[in-house]
């Protein structure tokens, strides 16, 4: 029987979708081992690429246009969502409110309003439940912008409506939920790749604010503003995942009763990956950067745990590799595109070329490394 190879990468953020990554790795593998049985199962963790991965995994999923929505810097951008056959609407926050949409970083003023407008479009179309992929956000506003797009009103001491952005929450005095649209009858699930709380040294502002351009002083401003949001809105800022997507996890959990789930686990179940791993000889994973954060709830870390539990050998192909993972006491084989290409610039310029080369390299290592003793 031919060896079974399961290729289940995440997207390479800002470069290739998970499906494109999987296709390239498979093409390279087949140049060396054309007789192997290869199964492609593109993955995501709730961040960029979630819509693509779910569209691939669910027969009958239809991409829907939400029209022009408010981008994270206020510039209109095209919103979209995925309609599943059972009435579920899947929204990817990064698609409408993601960091790459910012022309200039604005950690204090960036907003999540656009994702709320996409949610509203899905509700208008009759969605009976909502799944929101959190990750890759440009804002640290606790989801306030998204909730305001759904009818929540936030006012200061003078009764004036607050401006968008996390910093404005410092002036919050009252919350009016009179016109807030109700959550759909089937509920709201939030997909996250982090378990961070909302506040403090491990919270949304401190951990993720610098990635969005926040200085130490601005991190302090945002953390205090989010604390004020919790005081007025209510809710549990210590809940795991409350800090996801700049605190959007907290906002939807508090105002809409949304529940936070592992995005990687959700996609693995939806795509049937667990069964595919059980039948595999080798699991090939991929992401843009394989580092210590990869092992803390992201796709690759979650799937390495599944591989170990199933007794399956694994390999990781990434743009850059800065950490080592272990399965059954043995280091996981890794391949960095920057090493193959010779530089970060070369790897970024032709990712498909180097992913194919990495796939071929992994196939060459099958007998010596990946097939096991």
C-alpha positions in Angstrom: 0.0 0.0 0.0 1.3 3.5 -0.9 2.3 5.7 2.1 -0.4 8.2 3.0 0.7 11.8 3.2 -1.6 14.5 4.7 -0.7 18.1 3.9 -2.5 20.5 6.2 -0.9 23.9 6.2 -2.2 27.3 7.5 -2.0 30.2 5.1 1.2 32.2 4.7 -0.2 35.5 5.9 -0.3 38.2 3.2 1.3 35.9 0.6 -0.6 32.6 -0.2 -3.8 31.0 0.9 -3.6 27.6 2.8 -4.9 25.9 -0.4 -2.1 27.5 -2.5 0.5 26.4 0.1 -0.8 22.9 0.2 -0.9 22.7 -3.6 2.7 23.9 -3.9 4.0 21.5 -1.2 2.2 18.6 -2.9 3.6 19.4 -6.3 7.1 19.3 -4.9 6.5 16.1 -3.0 5.2 14.3 -6.2 8.4 15.2 -8.1 10.2 12.8 -5.8 7.5 10.3 -4.7 4.8 10.3 -7.3 3.3 7.0 -6.1 2.4 8.3 -2.6 -1.3 8.9 -1.7 -1.6 12.6 -0.9 -4.5 14.3 0.8 -4.8 18.1 1.0 -6.6 19.5 4.0 -6.0 23.3 4.1 -6.3 24.8 7.7 -6.8 28.0 9.5 -7.1 29.2 13.1 -9.6 32.0 12.9 -7.3 34.6 11.4 -6.5 35.3 7.8 -7.5 32.5 5.5 -10.4 31.2 7.6 -13.0 31.8 4.9 -10.8 30.1 2.3 -10.3 27.1 4.5 -13.9 26.6 5.4 -15.0 27.2 1.8 -12.7 24.4 0.8 -13.9 22.1 3.6 -17.7 22.6 3.3 -19.6 21.4 0.2 -22.2 24.0 -0.8 -20.6 26.9 1.0 -21.2 30.2 -0.9 -19.2 33.4 -0.8 -21.4 36.4 -0.2 -20.7 40.1 -0.9 -21.4 42.4 2.0 -20.7 45.5 -0.1 -18.5 48.4 1.1 -17.8 48.4 4.8 -15.6 50.6 7.1 -12.0 49.5 7.0 -9.9 49.7 10.2 -8.6 53.1 9.3 -12.0 54.4 8.1 -11.4 53.8 4.4 -14.1 51.8 2.7 -13.2 48.2 1.9 -15.1 45.3 0.4 -16.7 43.0 3.0 -17.6 39.4 2.4 -18.8 36.4 4.3 -19.4 32.7 3.8 -22.9 31.2 3.8 -23.0 27.5 4.8 -25.8 25.2 3.8 -27.2 24.9 7.4 -27.7 28.7 7.8 -24.4 29.4 9.5 -22.6 32.6 8.4 -18.9 32.6 8.7 -17.1 36.0 9.0 -13.4 36.6 9.0 -12.4 39.7 11.0 -9.1 40.0 9.2 -10.9 40.3 5.9 -12.6 43.6 6.8 -10.7 44.8 9.8 -7.3 43.3 9.4 -3.9 45.0 10.0 -2.8 44.7 6.3 -5.7 47.1 5.4 -4.1 49.9 7.3 -2.4 52.5 5.1 -0.7 53.9 8.2 -0.7 52.2 11.6 -3.0 53.9 14.1 -3.1 51.8 17.3 -5.2 54.3 19.2 -7.8 55.1 16.5 -8.1 51.8 14.4 -11.6 50.3 14.5 -13.4 47.0 14.3 -16.5 48.6 12.9 -16.2 46.9 9.5 -16.6 43.4 10.9 -19.8 44.5 12.6 -21.1 45.7 9.3 -20.3 42.4 7.7 -22.1 40.6 10.6 -25.1 42.9 10.0 -25.2 42.0 6.3 -25.2 38.3 7.2 -28.1 38.8 9.6 -30.0 40.8 7.0 -29.6 37.8 4.7 -31.2 35.5 7.2 -28.2 33.9 9.0 -29.4 31.8 11.9 -26.0 31.5 13.6 -22.7 33.3 13.3 -19.1 32.1 13.4 -16.5 34.9 13.6 -12.9 34.2 13.0 -10.8 36.4 15.3 -7.2 37.2 14.4 -5.1 39.6 12.5 -6.9 42.7 13.7 -5.7 46.2 13.3 -7.5 47.6 16.3 -7.5 47.4 20.1 -11.0 48.6 20.7 -12.5 45.7 22.6 -14.9 45.1 19.6 -16.6 48.4 20.4 -16.6 49.4 16.8 -18.2 46.2 15.6 -20.8 46.4 18.3 -21.6 50.0 17.5 -22.1 48.9 13.9 -24.7 46.5 15.3 -26.6 49.3 17.1 -24.8 49.7 20.5 -24.3 53.3 21.5 -21.3 54.4 23.6 -21.4 57.9 25.1 -19.2 60.2 27.2 -20.1 62.3 30.2 -21.7 64.9 28.0 -23.9 62.3 26.2 -21.9 62.6 23.0 -21.3 59.5 21.0 -17.7 58.3 21.3 -15.3 58.3 18.3 -14.1 55.0 17.0 -10.9 53.5 18.3 -9.6 52.0 21.5 -8.3 55.2 23.0 -11.7 56.8 22.9 -13.0 54.2 25.4 -11.2 56.0 28.2 -14.0 58.6 28.0 -16.8 56.1 28.1 -19.6 57.0 30.6 -22.6 55.0 29.4 -23.7 52.1 27.2 -27.1 52.2 25.5 -28.1 48.7 24.1 -31.6 49.7 23.1 -30.9 49.5 19.4 -28.3 46.7 19.6 -29.4 43.9 17.3 -30.1 40.6 19.0 -27.7 37.7 18.5 -29.1 35.2 16.0 -31.1 32.3 17.5 -28.4 29.8 16.8 -25.8 31.8 18.8 -22.4 33.1 18.1 -19.1 31.3 18.1 -15.7 33.1 18.1 -12.7 31.3 16.7 -9.4 32.3 18.2 -5.8 31.2 18.1 -5.0 32.8 21.4 -6.1 32.4 25.0 -5.1 35.9 26.2 -7.3 37.8 28.7 -8.3 41.3 27.9 -6.2 43.3 30.4 -2.8 43.4 32.0 0.7 42.2 31.0 -0.7 39.2 29.0 -3.7 41.1 27.6 -4.8 42.6 24.3 -2.9 45.9 24.5 0.3 44.6 26.1 0.9 41.5 23.9 -0.6 42.5 20.6 -0.6 46.3 20.7 3.1 46.6 19.7 2.4 44.6 16.5 -0.2 47.2 15.6 2.3 50.1 16.1 1.6 50.9 19.8 4.4 52.5 21.8 4.8 51.5 25.5 2.9 54.7 26.4 0.1 53.9 24.0 -0.1 50.3 25.3 -0.8 51.9 28.8 -3.5 54.2 27.3 -5.2 51.3 25.5 -5.1 49.0 28.5 -6.7 51.7 30.7 -9.3 52.4 28.1 -10.2 48.7 27.8 -10.5 48.5 31.6 -12.9 51.4 31.5 -14.9 49.5 28.8 -15.2 46.5 31.1 -16.4 48.7 34.0 -19.3 50.2 32.0 -20.2 47.3 29.7 -19.7 44.5 32.2 -18.4 41.0 31.3 -15.4 38.9 32.2 -12.1 40.4 31.1 -10.2 37.5 32.5 -11.9 34.9 30.2 -9.5 33.0 28.0 -9.7 34.5 24.6 -11.2 37.8 25.8 -8.0 39.5 24.4 -8.3 38.0 21.0 -8.4 40.5 18.0 -7.8 43.5 20.2 -10.4 42.5 22.7 -13.1 41.8 20.2 -13.5 38.4 21.9 -14.5 40.3 25.1 -16.9 42.6 23.3 -18.9 39.9 21.6 -18.9 37.6 24.6 -20.1 40.4 26.9 -22.7 42.0 24.7 -23.9 39.0 22.6 -23.1 36.0 24.8 -20.7 34.7 22.2 -18.5 31.7 23.2 -14.8 31.5 22.4 -13.4 28.3 20.8 -10.1 27.1 19.4 -10.1 28.1 15.7 -7.6 25.3 14.9 -9.8 22.7 16.5 -12.9 24.0 14.8 -11.3 23.8 11.4 -9.8 20.4 12.1 -13.3 19.0 12.9 -15.0 20.7 10.0 -12.5 19.5 7.5 -12.3 15.9 8.8 -8.6 16.3 9.5 -8.7 14.1 12.7 -9.8 11.1 10.6 -7.2 11.9 7.9 -4.4 12.1 10.5 -5.4 8.8 12.0 -4.9 7.2 8.6 -1.7 9.1 7.7 1.9 8.0 7.7 3.2 11.5 7.6 1.5 14.9 8.4 3.0 17.9 6.7 2.2 21.2 8.2 3.1 24.8 7.2 2.8 28.4 8.2 4.6 31.7 7.4 6.7 31.7 10.6 7.2 28.7 12.9 8.2 30.1 16.3 7.4 29.7 20.0 3.9 31.3 19.5 3.1 28.5 17.0 3.0 26.0 19.9 0.5 28.0 21.9 -2.8 27.4 20.2 -2.1 28.1 16.5 -2.7 25.6 13.8 0.7 24.0 13.7 1.0 23.6 17.4 -2.5 22.1 17.7 -1.9 19.7 14.9 1.5 18.6 16.2 -0.3 17.5 19.4 -2.8 15.6 17.3 0.0 13.9 15.4 1.7 12.8 18.6 -1.5 11.5 20.0 -2.1 9.5 16.8 1.5 8.2 16.6 2.0 10.0 13.3 5.3 11.5 12.1 5.2 15.2 11.2 7.1 17.8 9.3 6.8 21.6 9.3 7.5 23.8 6.3 7.6 27.5 7.1 8.9 30.7 5.7 11.1 31.1 8.7 11.8 28.6 11.5 13.0 29.8 15.0 11.9 27.0 17.3 12.0 23.3 17.7 9.1 21.0 18.4 9.2 17.5 19.7 7.0 14.4 19.1 7.6 11.3 21.2 11.0 12.6 22.3 12.2 13.3 18.8 12.6 16.7 17.1 10.1 17.4 14.3 11.7 17.8 10.9 11.5 21.4 9.7 12.3 23.3 6.5 12.6 27.0 6.2 12.0 28.7 2.8 14.5 31.4 3.7 17.2 28.8 4.0 16.3 27.3 0.6 16.0 30.7 -1.1 19.0 32.2 0.5 17.2 35.3 1.9 13.9 36.5 3.2 13.5 38.7 0.1 14.0 35.8 -2.3 11.6 33.6 -0.3 8.9 36.3 -0.3 9.4 37.0 -4.0 8.7 33.4 -5.2 7.0 31.5 -2.4 5.5 28.9 -4.6 8.9 28.0 -6.1 10.4 27.5 -2.7 7.4 25.7 -1.2 7.7 23.2 -4.1 11.4 22.8 -3.3 10.5 22.3 0.4 7.9 19.7 -0.5 10.5 17.9 -2.6 13.1 18.1 0.2 10.5 16.6 2.6 9.8 13.7 0.2 13.6 13.0 0.0 13.7 12.7 3.8 10.8 10.3 3.9 12.8 7.1 4.3 15.6 8.5 6.5 13.5 10.8 8.8 9.8 11.0 8.2 8.9 7.3 7.9 10.3 6.7 11.4 12.2 3.7 12.7 
